[in-house]
């Protein structure tokens, strides 16, 4: 009888969907899989920004501890949440094919980054996104926004939906007002479920826009149902964004099974370059660092942006790295960036985050 592979996952909708894709890939190869939900530090401490939840790995450590303790066989992570340093007893056993690596600007009414009004309020929990937004639009008021992906979307949409609901109720009270062809109740009944939930949500800050990862919105089925703009290539994504990582014990047979069954070589090379550059620079999650790599023939094209927190200073560049020696070439590229001033920007960001 085939032994069941137990996969640890966070309990959010996105995390469960991501873990389910890994489970289905293994099940399609005749493996039995069980998902085990685990609450992480990042889930339980909801009033802190991501970069203040310990050094790194706020959404990772609790799951990996279950792997090390033998309670589960492997853990499924969003790779961008993973620290570059983790216990020697663990390995990244599987890296499935990557989803969309970029960011999207989500608005209630279809505004783009260019058409947002002066001083518009934009929400994000990411120092990288904040810095890149301010570099492009210094006038923006970028404020912290936490929560699961669907929660963030609901916080954005809530004021607009609530205002529309109020207008419809007032129109019903004015019997002479024929602005609407449906009652407020009929309008509510026709809303998709995520908008119904948004309508009942209390929010402290009214956002004109928020920035989220495209892959997360795609995986929970929201991207095509909301107004959004895919931010252009000047917005360099976080290392590993859009990719998943499945961690297992280095000495386990399960790790070998996972690597053989679900590993996507192209994604592994690209994300290895990104994470190697990040590790060499020492950025972690405490500095505004964007790194994206993509294989182009015999080379891995890597692009890096290291910024000050206010977006006014930047060290960056791009390089074609030979595939056959991509880890070493990535470290060399990172060392050059560090010497040019990237290390100083990161150290300053670290001090400002303490």
Residue pairs with C-beta under 8 A, 6 or more apart in sequence:
2 30
2 31
2 32
3 32
4 32
4 33
4 34
5 26
5 31
5 32
5 33
5 34
5 73
5 74
5 254
5 257
5 258
6 33
6 34
6 36
6 71
6 72
6 73
6 74
7 19
7 22
7 23
7 33
7 34
7 35
7 36
7 72
7 73
7 74
7 75
7 76
7 246
8 36
8 37
8 38
8 63
8 66
8 67
8 71
8 72
8 74
8 75
8 76
9 15
9 16
9 18
9 19
9 35
9 36
9 37
9 38
9 63
9 75
9 76
10 16
10 37
10 38
10 39
10 40
10 43
10 59
10 63
11 37
11 38
11 39
11 43
12 43
12 148
12 149
13 148
13 149
13 150
13 220
14 78
14 148
14 149
14 150
14 216
14 219
14 220
15 76
15 78
16 35
16 37
17 219
17 220
18 76
18 78
18 219
18 244
19 35
19 76
20 35
21 96
21 219
21 244
22 33
22 76
22 94
22 96
22 244
22 246
22 262
23 33
23 35
25 96
25 261
25 262
26 33
26 258
26 261
26 262
27 33
29 261
31 257
31 261
36 66
36 71
36 72
38 62
38 63
38 66
38 75
39 62
40 58
40 59
40 60
40 61
40 62
40 63
41 53
41 54
41 58
41 59
41 61
41 62
42 50
42 53
42 58
42 59
42 81
43 59
45 53
45 58
46 146
46 147
47 146
48 146
49 125
49 144
49 146
50 58
50 125
50 126
50 146
50 285
51 127
51 285
51 286
51 353
52 353
54 61
55 83
55 284
55 286
56 83
56 84
56 284
56 285
56 286
57 64
57 81
57 82
57 83
57 86
58 81
59 77
59 78
59 81
60 75
60 77
60 81
60 82
60 83
60 86
63 72
63 75
63 76
63 77
63 247
64 75
64 86
64 87
64 90
64 247
66 72
66 75
67 73
67 74
67 75
67 90
67 247
67 248
67 249
68 87
68 89
68 90
68 249
73 248
73 252
73 254
74 93
74 94
74 246
74 247
74 248
74 254
74 255
74 258
75 246
75 247
75 248
76 244
76 245
76 246
77 244
77 245
77 246
77 247
78 216
78 240
78 243
78 244
78 245
79 95
79 239
79 240
79 241
79 243
79 244
79 245
79 271
79 275
80 213
80 237
80 238
80 239
80 240
80 241
80 242
80 243
82 240
82 245
82 247
82 275
83 284
84 275
84 278
84 279
84 284
85 279
86 247
88 250
89 249
89 250
89 251
90 247
90 248
90 249
90 250
91 247
91 248
91 249
91 250
91 255
92 245
92 246
92 247
93 246
93 247
93 248
93 254
93 255
93 256
93 258
93 259
93 263
94 245
94 246
94 248
94 258
94 259
94 261
94 262
94 263
95 243
95 244
95 245
95 246
95 263
95 264
95 267
95 268
95 271
96 243
96 244
96 246
96 262
96 263
96 264
96 267
97 264
97 266
97 267
98 215
98 242
98 243
98 264
98 267
98 270
98 271
99 214
99 215
99 218
99 219
99 242
99 243
100 213
100 214
100 215
100 218
100 242
101 214
101 215
101 237
101 241
101 242
101 243
101 292
102 213
102 214
102 230
102 231
102 235
102 237
102 241
102 242
103 129
103 211
103 212
103 213
103 214
103 230
103 231
103 235
103 237
103 241
104 211
104 212
104 213
104 214
104 217
104 223
104 228
104 229
104 230
104 231
105 112
105 113
105 122
105 209
105 210
105 211
105 228
105 229
105 231
106 153
106 156
106 209
106 210
106 211
106 212
106 217
106 226
106 227
106 228
107 116
107 156
107 208
107 209
107 227
107 228
107 229
108 156
108 157
108 159
108 160
108 208
108 227
109 160
109 227
110 227
111 120
111 208
111 209
111 227
112 229
113 133
113 136
113 137
113 209
113 229
113 231
116 122
116 137
116 140
116 208
116 209
117 208
118 139
119 139
119 140
119 141
120 139
120 140
120 141
120 208
120 209
121 140
121 141
121 142
121 143
121 205
121 206
121 207
121 208
121 209
122 133
122 140
122 141
122 142
122 143
122 207
122 208
122 209
122 210
122 211
123 142
123 143
123 144
123 145
123 152
123 155
123 156
123 205
123 207
123 209
123 210
123 211
124 130
124 133
124 142
124 144
124 145
124 210
124 211
125 144
125 145
125 146
126 211
126 238
127 285
127 286
127 287
127 288
127 309
127 349
127 353
128 238
128 288
128 289
128 290
128 307
129 211
129 235
130 142
130 288
130 309
130 311
131 288
131 307
131 308
131 309
131 310
131 311
132 234
132 235
132 236
132 288
132 290
132 305
132 307
132 311
133 140
133 142
133 211
133 311
134 140
134 142
134 310
134 311
134 312
135 307
135 311
135 312
135 314
136 234
136 235
136 311
138 311
138 312
143 205
143 207
145 152
145 155
145 205
145 207
145 210
146 152
147 155
149 212
149 213
149 216
149 217
149 220
149 222
150 194
150 197
150 220
150 222
152 210
152 212
153 194
153 198
153 210
153 212
153 217
153 222
153 226
154 194
154 197
154 198
154 201
155 198
155 201
155 203
155 205
155 207
155 210
156 207
156 209
156 210
157 195
157 198
157 226
158 198
158 199
158 201
158 202
158 203
159 203
159 206
161 191
161 195
161 198
161 199
162 199
164 187
165 184
165 187
165 188
165 199
168 180
168 183
168 184
168 187
169 184
170 177
171 177
171 179
171 180
172 183
172 184
180 187
182 190
188 196
188 199
191 199
192 225
194 222
194 225
211 231
213 237
213 241
213 242
214 223
214 230
214 242
215 241
215 242
217 223
217 226
217 228
233 303
235 290
236 290
236 291
236 292
236 303
236 304
236 305
236 316
237 290
237 291
237 292
238 289
238 290
238 291
239 271
239 274
239 275
239 277
239 278
239 289
239 291
239 292
240 271
240 274
240 275
241 292
243 267
243 271
245 271
246 258
246 262
248 254
248 255
248 258
249 255
266 295
269 295
269 300
269 323
269 326
270 293
270 294
270 295
270 300
271 293
272 326
272 327
272 330
273 293
273 300
273 302
273 321
273 326
273 327
273 330
274 291
274 292
274 293
274 302
276 326
276 327
276 330
276 331
276 334
277 291
277 302
277 304
277 330
277 331
277 333
277 334
277 337
278 284
278 289
278 291
278 334
280 330
280 331
280 334
280 335
280 338
281 289
281 306
281 334
281 337
281 338
281 342
281 343
281 346
282 343
282 346
283 289
283 306
283 346
286 346
286 349
286 350
286 353
287 306
287 345
287 346
287 349
287 350
287 353
288 305
288 306
288 307
288 308
288 309
288 311
288 349
289 304
289 305
289 306
289 307
289 346
290 303
290 304
290 305
290 306
291 302
291 303
291 304
291 305
292 302
292 303
293 300
293 301
293 302
293 303
293 321
293 330
294 300
294 301
295 301
295 323
296 320
298 322
298 323
298 324
299 320
299 321
299 322
299 323
300 320
300 321
300 322
300 323
300 326
300 329
300 330
301 318
301 319
301 320
301 321
302 318
302 319
302 320
302 321
302 330
302 333
303 316
303 317
303 318
304 316
304 317
304 318
304 333
304 334
304 337
304 342
305 314
305 316
306 314
306 315
306 316
306 337
306 342
306 345
306 346
307 313
307 314
307 345
308 314
308 345
308 348
308 349
309 349
309 352
313 345
314 345
315 337
315 340
315 341
315 342
315 345
316 337
317 337
319 329
319 333
321 329
321 330
321 333
322 329
334 342
